[in-house]
């Protein structure tokens, strides 16, 4: 089967191609630091390809965007936060692999939507409190890490969960973006073999489709990076809270 025949096998309409390209542009845009809008990408791709298949199509594009992000923001990475979250995230991914074929998608999405919306209250609490002390206890970091790992494996929905942690740590804008970039690059590469060999959602055909879409990721990233430079730290935090709340509501009604 030729490259063109593989692409034609997806039988996508012009509207579907336009929606996919928009979603992939938004993916690059979000990886540049415009956090909280990842739910839009998940919804569009799930609508076109189906819930589970879309996770495998999205993952290689996430990794390609992660590579650009870690190169661009590498000097701002705070590794101490990655070391705190990574072990529990790995556990969450492994649990997500195990339950991925059995859990009810409807129940899961509604529970996660409630968790994300509830998390907005937590973020607002950290924003409004008068003390600058941040929560360093292991229960908080391990809970966030596990939920982030589980949700990223099931539906690439860990962004709002990790946002809670980095906002609670009061990371400045560039440190927030650089640390998140490396964390998700590591965890997305860790997820890849499970999509190949367990869920079979990453295939030769899906990878060829990814090659067509990568340029839109690159354009979206640098467009977003230019915008991030113009946003102050204070407004950036407010923006993250707003789009995370919208993402949770979209997931609830999806």
Secondary structure, DSSP 8 states (H G I E B T S, - for coil): --HHHHHHTT---HHHHHHHHHHHHHHHHHHTT-TT-HHHHHHHHHHHH-HHHHHHHHHHHHHHHHHHHHHHHGGG--HHHHHHHHHHHHHHHHHHHHHTTTS-HHHHHHHHHHHHHHHHHHHHHHHH-S-------HHHHHHHHHHHHHHHHHHS--HHHHHHHHHHTT--HHHHHHHHHHHHHHHHHHHHHHHHHTS--S-HHHHHHHHHHHHHHHHHHHHHHHHHTTS-HHHHHHHHHHHHHHHHHHHHH-
